[in-house]
Amino acid sequence: MRHGSRRCNLNSAWRPVESGTVTRRAQRRDPVAARLFEVGATGADGERRSLKSNTISSIEQLWFENIELGHAVPSRAFGPLTIVDTVQWAGFQENWYRLHWDRDFVRERSGFTTFIASGGYREALLVRTITDWIGPRGILRKLTVRQAFPTFEGDLILYSGTVAEKSSTPSDSWIACDLEGKNQEDRVILTARCNVILPSSQSDYQK
């Protein structure tokens, strides 16, 4: 994982898809890696591991008119990170670098005590945090991430954020949020900023 900033410019037509659709697409490519998307998938040790989080059972739609500056982005917790998580992600992303799964290699080459999560894995969980919050009609337009500190085996990933900017007109219904990721020791592991489009309850489309 390289620390630094990465910007993701997302096409304006992009919308979140249902997890089942993602899983089916991934299964055609790699049935094992596809299980990363299955919340609560059973790991090699028989426990339900994949993307362990305080899962949202039903996603409600967030409306532009209901958001004010300073509103909190609902916090999400993922982990603790296991080798099952990192190996599944390596298979899906085709990133075989041993820093993310080989404990002996990591100890010999980096001085770390164990492997770390890839930046892409942490960003995927951050995107999930955002899109679950904005609902099926919300659009994630832009995401800029700065990686600050590694996530090691056994660590938690805790995301939170606040609404920093809001459009002055419902006809251009965007908001910008500042986000932060921390571990179980309250250390910042990444910072981010996103721009999202929300549906307006006053729009012609809603009527």
N, C-alpha and C positions, 0 to 999 in steps of 0.2 A: 504494500500500500504506500503510495507516495503522498506525502502531506502537501497541501497547497489547495488552490482554488480550482474548481471545475465548474463550467457553466453548461447547463443543459437547456438548449432552446427547443421548445416543444411546439410542434405545428399547431396552429390555432384550431384545426379540425380534430385534434386528438381528444379522445374521451376515454375515461377508465372503462375497461371491459370486465365482465363478470369473471370471477376466478376460475370457474369451470371452463370457460373458453380458453383462458391462458393455459390451463392444465392440459386440455386436449391438444393444443398446438404444440406444447412442449413434449407431450408423449410421442407425437409423431417423430420428433427429433431424438429424444432420449428418455425412455420411460422411467429410468431411475432418477435423473435430474428433475423430471417433472414433479416428483413428489415434494420438492421444495415448496411448491405452491399450495400444497394440501395442508391446511391448518390442522395441526394435531397428528400428522403422519407418524407412524411408529418407527423409531430409530433402531439401530443395530442392537441396542441393549434391551429392546422390548418396551421401552417407555415412549410415550407420545412426545416427540421432540420438536418437529419442524415449525419454525416461526412461532415459538411459544410466546404468547402475548395475552394481554387483556383484550381478547377478541371482541369486536363489536358484532353482536348477533344480528342486528337489523340496522341498516344504514338509512338515516333520515336525510331529506334534502335540506341543505343550507341555503337560505335566501339572502340576497343582497341587502334588503331592507332591514334584516334582523342583525346585521353586523355593525358594530361601532368600533372606533379606534380604541385600542387597548384591550379589546376582547381577547380572551385566551384561546389558543388552539388546544383542543383536548390533549392531555398528555397520554403517551403510550409507552409501554414497557415491553421489551423483547429480551429473550434469553432465559437463563445463562447460555453463553455461546458454547457449543460442543463441536467436536470433530465431525459429527454427522452433518451439522449445518454447513461447515466450511467445505467439506468434500462434495456435498450435493451442489453447493453453489459453484465450486470449481468445475464440476461436470457440466452444469448448465451454461456457464459463461465461457467454458473452454479456456480457463485460466489455471494452468497446472503448476504455477510457481509454488515451490515447496514451503515458502514462508507461511502459507495459509493452511498447512495440514501436517507437515513433518516436524515433530518436536525436536528430534535429534539434530536435524539440519539447522533449525532455527537457533538452537543453543550454540552450535559450533560456529555459525556464520554471522549471527546478528547480536549475540549476547543476551537476547531475550530468553526468558525461562520456558516459553511455550509459543505455539503458533498464534497468529492474529487474524482477525476478519479482514477481508478485502474491503477497500473503499466502496466498490460497487455494491457489495452486500449491504453495507450500512445505508447507502443511498437508496437502495430498493426499499428498505424498511421505512425510510423517511418519506418516500413517495407514497407508500401505503398509508402512512399516518395522515398525510395531507388529503389524499383522494377519498379515504374513508370519511374524513371530516366534511369535505365539501359536497359529498353526495353524488349520485349518478349523473346529474345534469351539470355539475361543476366541471370546469376545465382547468387543468394545470398548464399554464402557458410557459412559464419560465422558472428554472430552479438553478441557483448558484450555491455551491457547497465549498466550504473550506475545511479540509481534514486537519485536526489539531493534535490528536493523541490516539494511539492504537487501542483496539478492543481485543483483549486477550481471551484465551480459553477460560471459561468460567465467569466472564464479565457479563453484566447486564448492560443494555442499551436503553436509555430513558430519553424520550423526546418530548419537548414542550415548545411553546411559541406564543407570540402575541400579534395582533393585527396592528401594523405600523402605518399603513396608508389606506385610504379609501377614495374611490372616485366620487366626484361631487354630483354625478348625474346617473340615474338608473339606466339610461340608454347606453352608457358605457360602463357596465357594472363590474369593474375590476377591484380587487383589493391586493395589498402586498403584506406579507407576513415575515417577521424575523423569527427564526427557529434556532433551537440549540439542542445538542445531544450531550448527555452526561453518562458516566458510568456509576456503579453502586457506591463509589467513594466521592461522588459529587464533583468529579473532575470533568471538565469540558473536553469532549472527544471530537466534536465538529460544530461549526456554526453554518447557518444557511439563510437564504432569503428566497422567497417564492412569490410569483405573481399568478393569481388565479382569476378566472372569470366565473361569476356566480349568476344564476338565473334571477331575474327580477319578477316579483309578484305583480308588478304594474305593467309588464311588457305585453305587447300584442300576442306574443307566442304563448304566454301563460293563459290569456283569455281564450 
